[in-house]
């Protein structure tokens, strides 16, 4: 992500150097980082998609929650349903974009009780709290891999953790 941001800054600098400067025009000052949405601070949809892509592939390989999981539902999903992974990556990207304040809207294939609710989509996977925590740790590793700054990483992980009860609802006894 750092490389992407560096390339973007270089392109903007070149573009600005080629633009004529008008002395009477007031130069707008960029909004302080605190005022920008998490979506903008993450780098927008392409940077979010890169994190989701890395994260999704890592979850498949993760021994606790992926194709070798002791949880039969997770193991089955990560071995017999991988043809759905590109669509899942798309849906995860939309979800993160919306949760982080971006312009894209998530529309669940299995709607939860709330608009961004995840309980219906995860109920049959019977995800335990420990498995959820391992998925969160995998997300943290993906954010680190793509060099997401500490503040933004914490906000992403907090947004993810806010849905733990929904995602693990299928694990609890009725």
Backbone as CSV, one residue per row, in Angstrom:
resi,resn,N_x,N_y,N_z,CA_x,CA_y,CA_z,C_x,C_y,C_z
1,UNK,0.824,-1.174,0.000,0.000,0.000,0.000,0.871,1.241,0.000
2,UNK,2.018,1.179,0.684,2.924,2.314,0.723,3.405,2.653,-0.687
3,UNK,3.704,1.627,-1.482,4.144,1.842,-2.858,3.043,2.498,-3.664
4,UNK,1.809,2.035,-3.474,0.671,2.607,-4.178,0.513,4.081,-3.832
5,UNK,0.593,4.383,-2.529,0.434,5.775,-2.106,1.570,6.642,-2.638
6,UNK,2.797,6.112,-2.659,3.929,6.865,-3.188,3.732,7.165,-4.667
7,UNK,3.268,6.172,-5.424,3.031,6.360,-6.858,1.926,7.384,-7.078
8,UNK,0.884,7.332,-6.252,-0.210,8.284,-6.365,0.276,9.701,-6.073
9,UNK,1.082,9.862,-5.032,1.603,11.188,-4.696,2.502,11.723,-5.817
10,UNK,3.326,10.869,-6.394,4.195,11.274,-7.492,3.366,11.718,-8.690
11,UNK,2.330,10.957,-9.019,1.475,11.314,-10.153,0.793,12.656,-9.915
12,UNK,0.318,12.870,-8.692,-0.316,14.154,-8.375,0.687,15.302,-8.460
13,UNK,1.904,15.075,-7.990,2.929,16.117,-8.047,3.247,16.484,-9.495
14,UNK,3.387,15.493,-10.356,3.661,15.749,-11.774,2.511,16.515,-12.399
15,UNK,1.273,16.103,-12.089,0.104,16.775,-12.631,0.056,18.227,-12.183
16,UNK,0.338,18.475,-10.909,0.309,19.845,-10.397,1.416,20.703,-11.019
17,UNK,2.571,20.104,-11.273,3.668,20.866,-11.878,3.337,21.264,-13.311
18,UNK,2.503,20.499,-13.989,2.154,20.794,-15.376,1.000,21.776,-15.479
19,UNK,0.286,22.001,-14.366,-0.858,22.906,-14.385,-0.398,24.339,-14.250
20,UNK,-1.036,25.259,-15.004,-0.684,26.668,-14.838,-1.169,27.174,-13.480
21,UNK,-0.339,28.009,-12.866,-0.686,28.559,-11.560,-1.244,29.961,-11.771
22,UNK,-2.394,30.202,-11.179,-3.023,31.513,-11.265,-2.859,32.175,-9.905
23,UNK,-2.232,33.334,-9.886,-1.894,34.003,-8.636,-3.122,34.377,-7.829
24,UNK,-4.241,34.699,-8.478,-5.419,35.141,-7.758,-6.182,33.981,-7.119
25,UNK,-5.921,32.748,-7.550,-6.669,31.609,-7.013,-6.162,31.267,-5.627
26,UNK,-7.093,31.026,-4.746,-6.725,30.553,-3.408,-6.430,29.060,-3.517
27,UNK,-5.346,28.661,-2.911,-4.998,27.247,-2.928,-5.740,26.556,-1.800
28,UNK,-6.577,25.577,-2.150,-7.299,24.892,-1.077,-6.322,24.068,-0.226
29,UNK,-6.571,24.079,1.059,-5.723,23.282,1.943,-6.388,21.927,2.131
30,UNK,-5.585,20.877,2.108,-6.170,19.552,2.283,-6.756,19.384,3.682
31,UNK,-7.792,18.578,3.761,-8.423,18.323,5.055,-7.434,17.592,5.955
32,UNK,-7.420,17.937,7.225,-6.527,17.216,8.128,-6.916,15.736,8.181
33,UNK,-5.936,14.893,8.483,-6.165,13.451,8.499,-7.307,13.067,9.436
34,UNK,-7.474,13.804,10.525,-8.521,13.479,11.487,-9.912,13.652,10.887
35,UNK,-10.056,14.493,9.889,-11.349,14.758,9.277,-11.664,13.775,8.157
36,UNK,-10.657,13.092,7.641,-10.881,12.144,6.553,-11.509,10.868,7.107
37,UNK,-12.323,10.239,6.288,-12.933,8.968,6.699,-11.866,7.879,6.735
38,UNK,-12.177,6.816,7.441,-11.280,5.662,7.459,-11.088,5.144,6.042
39,UNK,-12.142,5.130,5.262,-12.068,4.702,3.860,-10.982,5.495,3.118
40,UNK,-11.000,6.809,3.245,-10.009,7.651,2.566,-8.609,7.417,3.130
41,UNK,-8.506,7.284,4.443,-7.190,7.080,5.057,-6.593,5.716,4.703
42,UNK,-7.467,4.744,4.409,-6.977,3.430,3.976,-6.481,3.456,2.526
43,UNK,-6.906,4.461,1.772,-6.480,4.561,0.379,-7.585,4.247,-0.622
44,UNK,-8.818,4.085,-0.154,-9.948,3.856,-1.047,-10.136,2.400,-1.414
45,UNK,-10.994,2.189,-2.395,-11.450,0.847,-2.748,-10.325,-0.075,-3.210
46,UNK,-9.359,0.436,-3.953,-8.309,-0.439,-4.467,-7.387,-0.926,-3.354
47,UNK,-7.066,-0.056,-2.412,-6.234,-0.462,-1.278,-7.009,-1.429,-0.376
48,UNK,-8.286,-1.172,-0.171,-9.115,-2.077,0.632,-9.215,-3.431,-0.052
49,UNK,-9.420,-3.442,-1.360,-9.499,-4.707,-2.105,-8.202,-5.497,-1.991
50,UNK,-7.067,-4.819,-1.959,-5.779,-5.511,-1.813,-5.691,-6.199,-0.451
51,UNK,-6.143,-5.514,0.594,-6.150,-6.120,1.934,-7.093,-7.323,1.945
52,UNK,-8.292,-7.152,1.410,-9.280,-8.237,1.391,-8.762,-9.430,0.595
53,UNK,-8.110,-9.182,-0.519,-7.568,-10.264,-1.338,-6.528,-11.067,-0.546
54,UNK,-5.582,-10.372,0.059,-4.538,-11.027,0.849,-5.162,-11.776,2.033
55,UNK,-6.049,-11.112,2.744,-6.717,-11.685,3.913,-7.503,-12.942,3.537
56,UNK,-8.292,-12.875,2.488,-9.139,-14.003,2.093,-8.306,-15.229,1.734
57,UNK,-7.226,-15.025,1.013,-6.339,-16.141,0.665,-5.658,-16.706,1.904
58,UNK,-5.284,-15.838,2.840,-4.626,-16.283,4.073,-5.578,-17.098,4.946
59,UNK,-6.846,-16.705,4.986,-7.830,-17.453,5.779,-7.983,-18.871,5.231
60,UNK,-8.007,-19.018,3.930,-8.120,-20.355,3.321,-6.964,-21.241,3.778
61,UNK,-5.763,-20.683,3.855,-4.564,-21.450,4.231,-4.399,-21.618,5.744
62,UNK,-5.111,-20.838,6.530,-4.939,-20.843,7.985,-5.370,-22.196,8.562
63,UNK,-4.497,-22.869,9.318,-4.814,-24.206,9.822,-5.987,-24.256,10.805
64,UNK,-6.247,-23.174,11.515,-7.339,-23.194,12.491,-8.698,-22.915,11.861
65,UNK,-8.740,-22.046,10.853,-10.035,-21.619,10.308,-10.190,-21.888,8.811
66,UNK,-9.185,-22.457,8.179,-9.209,-22.667,6.742,-9.447,-24.112,6.335
67,UNK,-8.770,-24.530,5.281,-9.022,-25.844,4.669,-8.668,-27.021,5.565
68,UNK,-7.867,-26.800,6.606,-7.509,-27.873,7.540,-8.156,-27.680,8.918
69,UNK,-9.169,-26.846,8.999,-9.827,-26.530,10.265,-10.464,-27.772,10.890
70,UNK,-10.492,-27.790,12.212,-11.206,-28.848,12.936,-12.712,-28.625,12.870
71,UNK,-13.120,-27.399,12.557,-14.536,-27.074,12.391,-14.962,-27.620,11.023
72,UNK,-15.837,-28.634,10.989,-16.192,-29.259,9.711,-16.830,-28.292,8.705
73,UNK,-17.607,-27.336,9.190,-18.264,-26.390,8.280,-17.234,-25.460,7.629
74,UNK,-16.273,-24.977,8.410,-15.222,-24.123,7.845,-14.335,-24.918,6.885
75,UNK,-13.981,-26.136,7.293,-13.144,-26.986,6.435,-13.843,-27.250,5.103
76,UNK,-15.128,-27.550,5.149,-15.879,-27.805,3.916,-15.928,-26.562,3.028
77,UNK,-16.219,-25.401,3.643,-16.299,-24.172,2.845,-14.966,-23.920,2.143
78,UNK,-13.874,-24.091,2.869,-12.555,-23.761,2.324,-11.964,-24.846,1.434
79,UNK,-12.684,-25.921,1.228,-12.215,-26.951,0.291,-13.202,-27.171,-0.851
80,UNK,-14.504,-27.060,-0.578,-15.513,-27.388,-1.599,-16.214,-26.176,-2.199
81,UNK,-15.988,-25.004,-1.644,-16.690,-23.807,-2.124,-15.750,-22.712,-2.609
82,UNK,-14.514,-23.055,-2.909,-13.546,-22.033,-3.311,-13.912,-21.346,-4.624
83,UNK,-14.807,-21.958,-5.411,-15.263,-21.282,-6.625,-16.056,-20.022,-6.277
84,UNK,-16.492,-19.912,-5.040,-17.221,-18.726,-4.574,-16.300,-17.662,-3.993
85,UNK,-15.020,-17.975,-3.824,-14.088,-17.046,-3.171,-13.991,-15.686,-3.880
86,UNK,-13.926,-15.622,-5.220,-13.878,-14.284,-5.851,-15.093,-13.421,-5.493
87,UNK,-16.262,-14.023,-5.456,-17.456,-13.268,-5.072,-17.418,-12.849,-3.619
88,UNK,-16.902,-13.732,-2.760,-16.777,-13.403,-1.341,-15.811,-12.239,-1.151
89,UNK,-14.714,-12.240,-1.900,-13.763,-11.126,-1.820,-14.446,-9.816,-2.216
90,UNK,-15.267,-9.874,-3.254,-16.006,-8.690,-3.702,-16.940,-8.204,-2.594
91,UNK,-17.686,-9.146,-1.983,-18.623,-8.776,-0.934,-17.888,-8.229,0.300
92,UNK,-16.774,-8.852,0.652,-15.992,-8.360,1.792,-15.467,-6.953,1.512
93,UNK,-15.036,-6.713,0.288,-14.535,-5.378,-0.077,-15.646,-4.346,0.065
94,UNK,-16.835,-4.656,-0.434,-17.962,-3.725,-0.302,-18.291,-3.470,1.164
95,UNK,-18.267,-4.535,1.965,-18.589,-4.406,3.386,-17.596,-3.473,4.067
96,UNK,-16.298,-3.695,3.836,-15.275,-2.838,4.458,-15.401,-1.405,3.951
97,UNK,-15.651,-1.245,2.647,-15.822,0.115,2.105,-16.952,0.846,2.818
98,UNK,-18.085,0.185,3.006,-19.205,0.863,3.652,-18.941,1.101,5.136
99,UNK,-18.433,0.091,5.831,-18.154,0.231,7.262,-17.146,1.351,7.523
100,UNK,-16.224,1.553,6.584,-15.173,2.559,6.771,-15.572,3.948,6.270
101,UNK,-16.813,4.101,5.831,-17.284,5.419,5.421,-17.114,5.733,3.944
102,UNK,-16.908,4.715,3.138,-16.735,4.916,1.699,-18.059,5.018,0.960
103,UNK,-17.989,5.282,-0.346,-19.193,5.506,-1.139,-19.885,4.227,-1.621
104,UNK,-19.273,3.067,-1.425,-19.846,1.825,-1.921,-20.767,1.218,-0.881
105,UNK,-21.838,0.587,-1.343,-22.834,0.017,-0.438,-22.834,-1.497,-0.521
106,UNK,-22.845,-2.125,0.634,-22.883,-3.564,0.777,-24.334,-4.022,0.753
107,UNK,-24.590,-5.106,0.071,-25.915,-5.710,0.053,-25.722,-7.202,0.302
108,UNK,-26.154,-7.663,1.467,-25.908,-9.036,1.886,-26.655,-10.045,1.018
109,UNK,-26.007,-11.173,0.749,-26.692,-12.266,0.056,-27.625,-12.976,1.036
110,UNK,-27.263,-12.965,2.324,-28.109,-13.479,3.405,-28.198,-12.358,4.435
111,UNK,-29.203,-11.473,4.302,-29.278,-10.309,5.193,-29.397,-10.685,6.665
112,UNK,-28.708,-9.914,7.486,-28.788,-10.064,8.933,-29.912,-9.206,9.482
113,UNK,-29.986,-9.121,10.798,-31.031,-8.321,11.425,-30.822,-6.829,11.173
114,UNK,-29.568,-6.427,10.997,-29.241,-5.040,10.682,-28.645,-5.013,9.279
115,UNK,-28.580,-3.833,8.694,-28.066,-3.704,7.330,-26.691,-4.347,7.152
116,UNK,-25.768,-4.090,8.042,-24.418,-4.650,7.923,-24.233,-5.893,8.792
117,UNK,-25.344,-6.449,9.276,-25.300,-7.632,10.127,-24.775,-8.853,9.383
118,UNK,-24.064,-9.687,10.110,-23.394,-10.833,9.501,-23.862,-12.175,10.055
119,UNK,-24.844,-12.168,10.959,-25.219,-13.415,11.611,-25.817,-14.448,10.658
120,UNK,-26.646,-14.046,9.727,-27.278,-15.001,8.809,-26.250,-15.658,7.882
121,UNK,-25.291,-14.889,7.416,-24.282,-15.420,6.496,-23.316,-16.384,7.185
122,UNK,-23.182,-16.287,8.502,-22.183,-17.094,9.208,-22.784,-18.166,10.122
123,UNK,-24.087,-18.155,10.286,-24.756,-19.055,11.227,-24.383,-20.518,11.003
124,UNK,-24.481,-21.002,9.783,-24.237,-22.417,9.490,-22.763,-22.814,9.592
125,UNK,-21.872,-21.832,9.664,-20.447,-22.144,9.795,-20.056,-22.448,11.236
126,UNK,-20.951,-22.140,12.180,-20.732,-22.440,13.601,-19.349,-21.993,14.090
127,UNK,-19.043,-20.758,13.792,-17.741,-20.175,14.135,-17.673,-19.905,15.635
128,UNK,-16.651,-20.456,16.273,-16.463,-20.255,17.714,-15.807,-18.895,17.961
129,UNK,-15.900,-18.383,19.198,-15.192,-17.139,19.521,-13.687,-17.251,19.250
130,UNK,-13.082,-18.397,19.540,-11.636,-18.569,19.289,-11.350,-18.539,17.786
131,UNK,-12.219,-19.134,16.990,-12.037,-19.094,15.530,-12.205,-17.671,15.006
132,UNK,-13.176,-16.945,15.548,-13.342,-15.537,15.165,-12.071,-14.758,15.471
133,UNK,-11.528,-14.981,16.663,-10.306,-14.274,17.067,-9.144,-14.601,16.130
134,UNK,-9.064,-15.841,15.660,-8.001,-16.217,14.723,-8.200,-15.530,13.372
135,UNK,-9.438,-15.405,12.932,-9.713,-14.674,11.683,-9.334,-13.206,11.861
136,UNK,-9.651,-12.637,13.018,-9.255,-11.248,13.308,-7.738,-11.110,13.291
137,UNK,-7.041,-12.092,13.862,-5.567,-12.057,13.857,-5.043,-12.138,12.423
138,UNK,-5.688,-12.946,11.599,-5.290,-13.056,10.186,-5.510,-11.724,9.475
139,UNK,-6.612,-11.048,9.795,-6.856,-9.722,9.228,-5.757,-8.761,9.660
140,UNK,-5.385,-8.815,10.922,-4.290,-7.968,11.415,-2.995,-8.231,10.671
141,UNK,-2.698,-9.500,10.408,-1.478,-9.839,9.666,-1.547,-9.320,8.229
142,UNK,-2.720,-9.360,7.627,-2.865,-8.827,6.268,-2.695,-7.313,6.251
143,UNK,-3.241,-6.642,7.249,-3.066,-5.189,7.353,-1.591,-4.845,7.535
144,UNK,-0.885,-5.642,8.347,0.555,-5.436,8.533,1.310,-5.693,7.229
145,UNK,0.943,-6.763,6.541,1.617,-7.117,5.286,1.549,-5.966,4.281
146,UNK,0.399,-5.284,4.256,0.218,-4.178,3.316,0.557,-2.826,3.936
147,UNK,1.204,-2.869,5.107,1.742,-1.681,5.763,0.683,-0.608,6.068
148,UNK,-0.494,-1.075,6.513,-1.533,-0.143,6.931,-1.077,0.485,8.251
149,UNK,-1.145,1.804,8.371,-0.700,2.476,9.601,-1.459,1.989,10.843
150,UNK,-0.820,2.117,11.992,-1.345,1.603,13.254,-2.753,2.112,13.563
151,UNK,-2.980,3.398,13.402,-4.297,3.973,13.720,-5.389,3.347,12.867
152,UNK,-5.154,3.249,11.572,-6.147,2.699,10.660,-6.332,1.200,10.911
153,UNK,-5.237,0.510,11.194,-5.323,-0.921,11.505,-6.235,-1.130,12.710
154,UNK,-6.032,-0.345,13.752,-6.858,-0.478,14.955,-8.334,-0.223,14.635
155,UNK,-8.615,0.774,13.823,-10.003,1.088,13.484,-10.644,-0.035,12.669
156,UNK,-9.899,-0.623,11.744,-10.426,-1.746,10.956,-10.712,-2.925,11.881
157,UNK,-9.762,-3.249,12.741,-9.942,-4.386,13.646,-11.083,-4.140,14.638
158,UNK,-11.251,-2.903,15.086,-12.365,-2.577,15.976,-13.707,-2.740,15.259
159,UNK,-13.771,-2.302,13.999,-15.007,-2.458,13.216,-15.330,-3.940,13.016
160,UNK,-14.308,-4.736,12.782,-14.482,-6.179,12.612,-14.953,-6.812,13.927
161,UNK,-14.287,-6.463,15.026,-14.614,-7.027,16.343,-16.035,-6.681,16.782
162,UNK,-16.560,-5.567,16.326,-17.913,-5.151,16.688,-18.969,-6.160,16.215
163,UNK,-18.603,-7.044,15.302,-19.542,-8.031,14.758,-19.294,-9.445,15.278
164,UNK,-18.472,-9.569,16.309,-18.115,-10.897,16.835,-19.345,-11.677,17.298
165,UNK,-20.234,-11.043,18.054,-21.416,-11.754,18.546,-22.288,-12.263,17.407
166,UNK,-22.413,-11.483,16.336,-23.212,-11.912,15.178,-22.578,-13.114,14.493
167,UNK,-21.273,-13.025,14.252,-20.571,-14.065,13.507,-20.519,-15.374,14.295
168,UNK,-20.437,-15.278,15.607,-20.346,-16.484,16.434,-21.708,-16.960,16.944
169,UNK,-22.792,-16.323,16.562,-24.130,-16.692,17.033,-24.465,-18.151,16.702
170,UNK,-24.034,-18.656,15.562,-24.327,-20.032,15.175,-23.579,-21.061,16.007
171,UNK,-22.549,-20.659,16.707,-21.764,-21.563,17.537,-22.460,-21.839,18.865
172,UNK,-23.201,-20.864,19.350,-23.871,-21.009,20.636,-25.026,-22.008,20.539
173,UNK,-25.246,-22.704,21.619,-26.360,-23.671,21.678,-27.678,-22.891,21.688
174,UNK,-28.714,-23.391,20.970,-30.016,-22.693,20.948,-30.713,-22.700,22.286
